[in-house]
């Protein structure tokens, strides 16, 4: 993925999907056991939540001509995971007595 496309997707995930559609991301995360990483989640054509997330991305971000549904889904989950790690690090820094 090109840098500009990745940056656009990252901003979209952080601003739109995490804030507005976080319930959808939580539903996808809770659908299975993914101990190590959200990127272990494989795109399922028949999964309504997966389809909804990809459709939202195509509609709101405009990634339709750039990638397959599977690529879009995987990219969103990867960026979401990075966002969660970044937020956890902020929280951890705030708790330390430095």
TIMI-2910 file (N, C-alpha, C, CB; in pm, 1 decimal, decimal comma, always signed):
<rs>
+----------+----------+----------+----------+----------+----------+----------+----------+----------+----------+----------+----------+------+
!      n_x !      n_y !      n_z !     ca_x !     ca_y !     ca_z !      c_x !      c_y !      c_z !     cb_x !     cb_y !     cb_z ! resn !
+----------+----------+----------+----------+----------+----------+----------+----------+----------+----------+----------+----------+------+
!    +84,9 !   -116,8 !     +0,0 !     +0,0 !     +0,0 !     +0,0 !    +90,5 !   +124,4 !     +0,0 !    -97,2 !     -0,9 !   +123,1 !  Unk !
!    +56,8 !   +218,6 !    -84,5 !   +134,8 !   +341,8 !    -92,0 !   +121,5 !   +420,3 !    +37,6 !    +89,8 !   +427,7 !   -211,5 !  Unk !
!   +223,2 !   +501,5 !    +66,6 !   +225,8 !   +576,3 !   +192,3 !   +104,1 !   +666,8 !   +207,1 !   +353,0 !   +659,2 !   +201,3 !  Unk !
!    +68,2 !   +740,4 !   +101,7 !    -45,1 !   +832,1 !   +112,5 !   -176,3 !   +757,1 !   +135,4 !    -55,5 !   +917,8 !    -13,5 !  Unk !
!   -193,7 !   +643,7 !    +70,0 !   -315,0 !   +563,7 !    +89,4 !   -318,7 !   +509,3 !   +231,5 !   -321,6 !   +447,6 !    -13,1 !  Unk !
!   -204,9 !   +464,8 !   +281,6 !   -197,2 !   +412,0 !   +418,0 !   -227,8 !   +522,7 !   +520,1 !    -56,9 !   +351,1 !   +444,8 !  Unk !
!   -173,0 !   +641,1 !   +498,1 !   -199,5 !   +752,6 !   +589,4 !   -347,9 !   +789,1 !   +588,5 !   -114,5 !   +875,4 !   +550,9 !  Unk !
!   -408,9 !   +790,7 !   +471,6 !   -551,6 !   +820,4 !   +461,1 !   -633,5 !   +715,6 !   +535,5 !   -594,8 !   +827,1 !   +313,6 !  Unk !
!   -597,1 !   +588,0 !   +515,3 !   -668,2 !   +480,3 !   +582,9 !   -648,5 !   +489,5 !   +733,6 !   -621,0 !   +344,1 !   +531,4 !  Unk !
!   -527,9 !   +519,3 !   +776,7 !   -500,7 !   +530,4 !   +920,4 !   -585,6 !   +640,5 !   +983,2 !   -351,2 !   +558,0 !   +945,1 !  Unk !
!   -590,3 !   +756,5 !   +918,9 !   -672,5 !   +865,7 !   +970,6 !   -820,7 !   +828,0 !   +971,0 !   -650,8 !   +992,6 !   +887,3 !  Unk !
!   -864,6 !   +761,2 !   +865,0 !  -1005,0 !   +720,7 !   +856,6 !  -1040,0 !   +622,8 !   +967,5 !  -1034,9 !   +658,0 !   +720,0 !  Unk !
!   -951,2 !   +526,6 !   +991,0 !   -977,7 !   +428,6 !  +1095,7 !   -982,0 !   +498,0 !  +1231,4 !   -870,6 !   +317,1 !  +1094,9 !  Unk !
!   -883,3 !   +581,6 !  +1258,2 !   -878,0 !   +648,1 !  +1388,4 !   -994,0 !   +744,1 !  +1408,5 !   -747,3 !   +722,7 !  +1403,4 !  Unk !
!  -1027,5 !   +820,8 !  +1307,9 !  -1131,2 !   +923,9 !  +1322,5 !  -1272,2 !   +872,4 !  +1300,8 !  -1105,1 !  +1035,4 !  +1226,6 !  Unk !
!  -1290,3 !   +787,4 !  +1201,7 !  -1425,2 !   +743,1 !  +1168,1 !  -1459,4 !   +609,7 !  +1233,4 !  -1440,3 !   +732,0 !  +1017,8 !  Unk !
!  -1381,6 !   +507,5 !  +1204,3 !  -1418,9 !   +374,0 !  +1248,1 !  -1407,3 !   +356,4 !  +1399,1 !  -1333,3 !   +272,0 !  +1178,5 !  Unk !
!  -1300,8 !   +406,6 !  +1458,7 !  -1283,6 !   +388,2 !  +1602,4 !  -1384,5 !   +471,3 !  +1680,0 !  -1141,3 !   +425,1 !  +1644,6 !  Unk !
!  -1407,6 !   +592,6 !  +1638,6 !  -1498,6 !   +679,9 !  +1713,3 !  -1645,5 !   +654,3 !  +1681,4 !  -1465,8 !   +824,1 !  +1684,7 !  Unk !
!  -1675,9 !   +629,8 !  +1555,5 !  -1816,0 !   +618,5 !  +1514,4 !  -1862,8 !   +472,8 !  +1508,2 !  -1835,8 !   +684,9 !  +1378,5 !  Unk !
!  -1775,4 !   +383,8 !  +1463,6 !  -1815,0 !   +243,9 !  +1442,7 !  -1736,4 !   +147,9 !  +1531,7 !  -1795,7 !   +205,2 !  +1296,4 !  Unk !
!  -1696,8 !   +193,3 !  +1649,4 !  -1616,9 !   +107,1 !  +1737,4 !  -1694,5 !    -17,6 !  +1778,4 !  -1572,9 !   +184,3 !  +1862,1 !  Unk !
!  -1827,1 !     -8,4 !  +1785,9 !  -1906,6 !   -126,2 !  +1820,0 !  -1891,4 !   -235,6 !  +1714,2 !  -2054,3 !    -88,0 !  +1835,5 !  Unk !
!  -1881,8 !   -197,1 !  +1589,2 !  -1863,2 !   -294,2 !  +1481,1 !  -1726,2 !   -360,4 !  +1492,8 !  -1878,4 !   -225,9 !  +1343,1 !  Unk !
!  -1623,2 !   -282,1 !  +1521,0 !  -1489,2 !   -338,4 !  +1537,5 !  -1484,2 !   -432,4 !  +1658,5 !  -1385,1 !   -225,6 !  +1553,1 !  Unk !
!  -1551,4 !   -395,0 !  +1767,4 !  -1555,0 !   -482,9 !  +1885,2 !  -1628,8 !   -612,7 !  +1854,4 !  -1621,9 !   -411,3 !  +2003,9 !  Unk !
!  -1736,4 !   -604,1 !  +1776,3 !  -1810,7 !   -725,2 !  +1738,4 !  -1721,8 !   -819,3 !  +1657,3 !  -1937,3 !   -688,4 !  +1657,3 !  Unk !
!  -1648,3 !   -763,6 !  +1563,2 !  -1559,2 !   -845,1 !  +1480,9 !  -1452,3 !   -909,0 !  +1567,9 !  -1494,4 !   -760,4 !  +1369,6 !  Unk !
!  -1396,1 !   -831,8 !  +1659,5 !  -1291,5 !   -884,0 !  +1748,6 !  -1345,4 !   -996,4 !  +1835,6 !  -1234,9 !   -771,9 !  +1837,1 !  Unk !
!  -1469,6 !   -983,2 !  +1882,0 !  -1525,8 !  -1082,1 !  +1974,0 !  -1580,4 !  -1206,8 !  +1904,6 !  -1635,1 !  -1018,9 !  +2054,4 !  Unk !
!  -1580,4 !  -1209,9 !  +1772,5 !  -1637,9 !  -1323,0 !  +1700,0 !  -1552,7 !  -1449,7 !  +1708,3 !  -1657,5 !  -1285,6 !  +1555,9 !  Unk !
!  -1429,6 !  -1437,7 !  +1751,0 !  -1344,8 !  -1555,2 !  +1758,3 !  -1235,8 !  -1534,8 !  +1860,2 !  -1284,9 !  -1587,4 !  +1622,6 !  Unk !
!  -1147,2 !  -1631,5 !  +1868,3 !  -1036,9 !  -1622,2 !  +1962,4 !   -911,3 !  -1581,5 !  +1886,8 !  -1015,7 !  -1756,4 !  +2037,3 !  Unk !
!   -866,9 !  -1461,0 !  +1911,7 !   -750,6 !  -1407,1 !  +1844,2 !   -651,7 !  -1361,5 !  +1950,2 !   -789,2 !  -1290,5 !  +1748,7 !  Unk !
!   -576,3 !  -1456,5 !  +2001,8 !   -488,8 !  -1429,6 !  +2114,7 !   -376,0 !  -1333,6 !  +2081,6 !   -431,7 !  -1557,5 !  +2165,4 !  Unk !
!   -314,8 !  -1350,4 !  +1967,0 !   -194,9 !  -1273,7 !  +1936,5 !   -223,4 !  -1140,6 !  +1870,8 !   -105,7 !  -1353,1 !  +1848,9 !  Unk !
!   -309,1 !  -1139,2 !  +1771,7 !   -320,3 !  -1019,9 !  +1689,7 !   -454,8 !  -1013,8 !  +1619,1 !   -207,8 !  -1015,2 !  +1588,1 !  Unk !
!   -504,2 !   -892,1 !  +1603,0 !   -626,8 !   -873,5 !  +1524,6 !   -604,2 !   -908,5 !  +1378,5 !   -676,7 !   -729,4 !  +1536,4 !  Unk !
!   -480,4 !   -901,2 !  +1334,9 !   -451,7 !   -932,6 !  +1195,0 !   -461,2 !  -1082,5 !  +1167,3 !   -313,1 !   -881,8 !  +1157,4 !  Unk !
!   -483,7 !  -1163,7 !  +1271,4 !   -510,5 !  -1306,3 !  +1250,6 !   -651,0 !  -1328,0 !  +1196,2 !   -492,3 !  -1384,1 !  +1381,5 !  Unk !
!   -735,8 !  -1229,9 !  +1213,3 !   -873,9 !  -1242,1 !  +1166,9 !   -872,9 !  -1246,9 !  +1014,5 !   -962,4 !  -1123,5 !  +1219,2 !  Unk !
!   -929,2 !  -1350,3 !   +958,8 !   -935,4 !  -1365,7 !   +813,8 !  -1070,1 !  -1315,7 !   +763,0 !   -912,9 !  -1513,5 !   +772,9 !  Unk !
!  -1066,7 !  -1246,6 !   +651,4 !  -1188,6 !  -1193,7 !   +590,4 !  -1277,4 !  -1308,8 !   +545,6 !  -1155,1 !  -1101,1 !   +470,9 !  Unk !
!  -1404,4 !  -1299,8 !   +581,3 !  -1502,8 !  -1401,4 !   +543,1 !  -1610,8 !  -1334,3 !   +459,3 !  -1564,9 !  -1471,3 !   +669,1 !  Unk !
!  -1624,0 !  -1378,5 !   +336,3 !  -1724,1 !  -1320,6 !   +244,6 !  -1864,4 !  -1324,6 !   +302,9 !  -1722,7 !  -1394,4 !   +111,3 !  Unk !
!  -1897,9 !  -1430,9 !   +376,1 !  -2032,8 !  -1447,1 !   +428,6 !  -2057,5 !  -1380,6 !   +562,9 !  -2063,0 !  -1590,4 !   +440,5 !  Unk !
!  -1955,5 !  -1319,4 !   +621,5 !  -1970,6 !  -1256,1 !   +752,4 !  -2024,5 !  -1115,2 !   +733,9 !  -1835,7 !  -1253,6 !   +829,2 !  Unk !
!  -2142,2 !  -1090,5 !   +788,7 !  -2210,0 !   -961,7 !   +771,2 !  -2128,0 !   -845,6 !   +826,9 !  -2346,4 !   -965,0 !   +838,6 !  Unk !
!  -2064,6 !   -865,1 !   +942,8 !  -1985,3 !   -758,1 !  +1002,8 !  -1862,9 !   -725,9 !   +918,8 !  -1942,7 !   -796,3 !  +1143,7 !  Unk !
!  -1800,3 !   -827,0 !   +861,8 !  -1684,8 !   -804,5 !   +774,8 !  -1727,7 !   -726,0 !   +651,6 !  -1619,7 !   -938,9 !   +733,6 !  Unk !
!  -1839,0 !   -765,7 !   +592,1 !  -1890,3 !   -697,6 !   +473,4 !  -1926,9 !   -552,2 !   +504,4 !  -2012,6 !   -772,1 !   +418,3 !  Unk !
!  -1988,7 !   -531,4 !   +621,9 !  -2029,3 !   -396,4 !   +661,2 !  -1907,3 !   -305,4 !   +677,3 !  -2110,1 !   -400,7 !   +792,4 !  Unk !
!  -1800,6 !   -357,1 !   +739,3 !  -1679,4 !   -277,9 !   +758,8 !  -1615,5 !   -241,1 !   +625,5 !  -1579,4 !   -354,2 !   +845,6 !  Unk !
!  -1608,1 !   -336,4 !   +533,6 !  -1550,3 !   -309,8 !   +401,3 !  -1637,0 !   -210,4 !   +324,6 !  -1535,3 !   -441,2 !   +320,7 !  Unk !
!  -1768,4 !   -227,0 !   +331,4 !  -1859,3 !   -135,1 !   +261,2 !  -1845,4 !     +6,9 !   +314,8 !  -2005,2 !   -182,4 !   +275,1 !  Unk !
!  -1834,2 !    +20,4 !   +447,7 !  -1815,1 !   +153,1 !   +506,7 !  -1685,8 !   +215,7 !   +458,0 !  -1814,9 !   +144,8 !   +659,5 !  Unk !
!  -1581,6 !   +136,5 !   +449,1 !  -1453,1 !   +188,7 !   +402,7 !  -1463,1 !   +233,2 !   +257,8 !  -1342,5 !    +83,0 !   +418,4 !  Unk !
!  -1525,0 !   +152,7 !   +174,9 !  -1539,6 !   +189,2 !    +34,2 !  -1622,4 !   +316,5 !    +18,8 !  -1604,4 !    +74,5 !    -44,2 !  Unk !
!  -1727,8 !   +325,5 !    +99,2 !  -1818,9 !   +440,0 !    +89,9 !  -1757,3 !   +567,4 !   +147,0 !  -1949,0 !   +409,1 !   +162,4 !  Unk !
!  -1698,4 !   +558,1 !   +264,1 !  -1651,1 !   +677,2 !   +335,3 !  -1509,8 !   +719,4 !   +298,0 !  -1657,1 !   +653,1 !   +482,2 !  Unk !
!  -1424,8 !   +622,5 !   +262,9 !  -1284,2 !   +653,9 !   +236,0 !  -1253,4 !   +651,2 !    +86,9 !  -1193,3 !   +555,9 !   +309,3 !  Unk !
!  -1331,4 !   +575,9 !    +11,9 !  -1310,8 !   +570,5 !   -131,9 !  -1201,6 !   +475,9 !   -176,5 !  -1280,2 !   +704,7 !   -181,6 !  Unk !
!  -1187,6 !   +361,4 !   -110,3 !  -1082,7 !   +266,2 !   -146,1 !  -1129,4 !   +162,1 !   -247,3 !  -1032,4 !   +196,7 !    -22,2 !  Unk !
!  -1248,8 !   +176,4 !   -299,4 !  -1305,6 !    +75,9 !   -388,7 !  -1214,4 !    +39,5 !   -505,7 !  -1436,7 !   +124,7 !   -441,7 !  Unk !
!  -1160,0 !   +134,7 !   -580,3 !  -1079,1 !    +93,8 !   -695,7 !   -937,1 !    +48,7 !   -660,2 !  -1071,1 !   +207,3 !   -793,1 !  Unk !
!   -896,0 !    +66,7 !   -536,0 !   -757,3 !    +40,8 !   -500,2 !   -729,5 !    -98,9 !   -447,9 !   -714,7 !   +138,1 !   -399,5 !  Unk !
!   -826,6 !   -167,9 !   -394,6 !   -797,4 !   -293,8 !   -327,3 !   -917,1 !   -387,1 !   -328,4 !   -753,6 !   -268,1 !   -184,7 !  Unk !
!   -889,0 !   -514,9 !   -302,3 !   -996,6 !   -613,2 !   -288,0 !  -1058,3 !   -597,9 !   -149,7 !   -943,9 !   -758,8 !   -309,6 !  Unk !
!  -1173,6 !   -658,4 !   -130,2 !  -1239,2 !   -654,3 !     +0,4 !  -1149,2 !   -712,7 !   +108,3 !  -1372,1 !   -730,1 !     -4,0 !  Unk !
!  -1081,6 !   -821,7 !    +75,3 !   -991,5 !   -885,8 !   +171,1 !   -876,7 !   -791,7 !   +209,0 !   -935,7 !  -1017,2 !   +112,8 !  Unk !
!   -819,5 !   -723,1 !   +111,4 !   -711,4 !   -628,3 !   +138,5 !   -759,0 !   -513,5 !   +227,0 !   -655,0 !   -573,4 !     +7,5 !  Unk !
!   -876,8 !   -462,0 !   +196,7 !   -932,8 !   -352,0 !   +274,8 !   -955,5 !   -396,8 !   +419,1 !  -1065,3 !   -302,2 !   +212,0 !  Unk !
!  -1017,1 !   -512,6 !   +435,9 !  -1045,9 !   -564,2 !   +569,6 !   -917,3 !   -582,6 !   +649,5 !  -1122,2 !   -697,2 !   +560,7 !  Unk !
!   -819,3 !   -647,5 !   +589,6 !   -692,0 !   -672,8 !   +657,2 !   -624,7 !   -540,8 !   +695,3 !   -598,6 !   -756,7 !   +567,2 !  Unk !
!   -625,8 !   -443,6 !   +605,8 !   -562,8 !   -314,3 !   +632,8 !   -631,9 !   -242,2 !   +748,7 !   -565,6 !   -226,4 !   +507,2 !  Unk !
!   -764,0 !   -246,3 !   +750,7 !   -838,1 !   -181,7 !   +859,7 !   -803,8 !   -248,2 !   +992,5 !   -990,9 !   -188,3 !   +834,0 !  Unk !
!   -802,4 !   -381,5 !   +996,7 !   -773,2 !   -450,7 !  +1121,2 !   -629,8 !   -422,6 !  +1167,4 !   -795,2 !   -601,4 !  +1104,4 !  Unk !
!   -537,4 !   -413,2 !  +1074,1 !   -398,5 !   -383,4 !  +1109,7 !   -385,7 !   -242,7 !  +1167,4 !   -307,4 !   -398,6 !   +987,1 !  Unk !
!   -448,3 !   -146,4 !  +1103,2 !   -443,3 !     -8,4 !  +1151,9 !   -516,0 !     +2,0 !  +1286,3 !   -506,3 !    +88,9 !  +1048,1 !  Unk !
!   -627,4 !    -68,6 !  +1301,1 !   -701,1 !    -67,3 !  +1427,8 !   -615,6 !   -124,1 !  +1540,6 !   -832,1 !   -147,3 !  +1415,0 !  Unk !
!   -545,7 !   -231,5 !  +1511,2 !   -457,1 !   -291,5 !  +1611,2 !   -346,0 !   -193,8 !  +1651,2 !   -396,0 !   -422,6 !  +1557,0 !  Unk !
!   -286,9 !   -127,2 !  +1553,3 !   -183,1 !    -27,5 !  +1582,1 !   -240,1 !    +86,2 !  +1666,7 !   -123,4 !    +28,3 !  +1450,8 !  Unk !
!   -362,5 !   +126,6 !  +1636,8 !   -429,3 !   +230,9 !  +1714,6 !   -447,7 !   +186,5 !  +1859,8 !   -565,7 !   +266,1 !  +1651,8 !  Unk !
!   -492,9 !    +63,0 !  +1880,2 !   -512,7 !    +12,6 !  +2016,2 !   -381,5 !     +7,2 !  +2093,4 !   -576,5 !   -125,9 !  +2012,7 !  Unk !
!   -274,4 !    -33,0 !  +2027,2 !   -142,6 !    -38,4 !  +2090,2 !    -97,6 !   +102,8 !  +2129,5 !    -39,1 !   -104,1 !  +1994,9 !  Unk !
!   -118,1 !   +197,5 !  +2038,6 !    -79,7 !   +336,5 !  +2064,7 !   -158,6 !   +393,7 !  +2182,5 !   -101,8 !   +423,0 !  +1939,3 !  Unk !
!   -287,8 !   +365,6 !  +2187,0 !   -370,9 !   +414,4 !  +2296,5 !   -331,5 !   +349,1 !  +2429,0 !   -518,8 !   +388,0 !  +2266,8 !  Unk !
!   -299,8 !   +221,0 !  +2426,2 !   -256,4 !   +151,6 !  +2548,0 !   -125,5 !   +210,2 !  +2599,3 !   -240,2 !     +0,5 !  +2521,5 !  Unk !
!    -35,5 !   +245,1 !  +2508,3 !    +92,4 !   +305,5 !  +2547,6 !    +69,5 !   +441,4 !  +2612,7 !   +185,6 !   +320,2 !  +2425,3 !  Unk !
!    -23,9 !   +519,7 !  +2560,2 !    -56,5 !   +649,4 !  +2621,1 !   -108,3 !   +629,0 !  +2763,6 !   -161,9 !   +725,6 !  +2535,6 !  Unk !
!   -194,9 !   +529,7 !  +2780,2 !   -252,7 !   +499,9 !  +2910,2 !   -145,2 !   +454,4 !  +3008,1 !   -361,2 !   +393,3 !  +2897,1 !  Unk !
!    -54,5 !   +367,7 !  +2962,8 !    +53,5 !   +317,9 !  +3047,1 !   +146,3 !   +430,7 !  +3089,6 !   +132,5 !   +209,8 !  +2974,2 !  Unk !
!   +178,8 !   +520,4 !  +2997,0 !   +265,5 !   +633,3 !  +3031,2 !   +200,8 !   +721,8 !  +3136,0 !   +298,2 !   +715,5 !  +2906,7 !  Unk !
!    +69,4 !   +737,2 !  +3127,6 !     -2,9 !   +821,1 !  +3222,6 !     -7,3 !   +763,2 !  +3363,0 !   -142,3 !   +843,2 !  +3174,1 !  Unk !
!     +8,2 !   +633,1 !  +3375,8 !     +0,5 !   +567,9 !  +3505,9 !   +134,7 !   +560,6 !  +3577,0 !    -54,9 !   +429,8 !  +3489,8 !  Unk !
!   +243,0 !   +577,5 !  +3504,6 !   +375,3 !   +567,0 !  +3566,3 !   +405,5 !   +691,6 !  +3649,5 !   +484,1 !   +546,9 !  +3458,4 !  Unk !
!   +472,8 !   +673,9 !  +3760,2 !   +500,0 !   +789,6 !  +3848,4 !   +624,4 !   +868,0 !  +3810,1 !   +514,4 !   +742,9 !  +3990,6 !  Unk !
!   +656,2 !   +883,1 !  +3682,1 !   +775,3 !   +957,5 !  +3642,1 !   +746,4 !  +1105,3 !  +3640,0 !   +825,1 !   +911,6 !  +3505,3 !  Unk !
+----------+----------+----------+----------+----------+----------+----------+----------+----------+----------+----------+----------+------+
</rs>
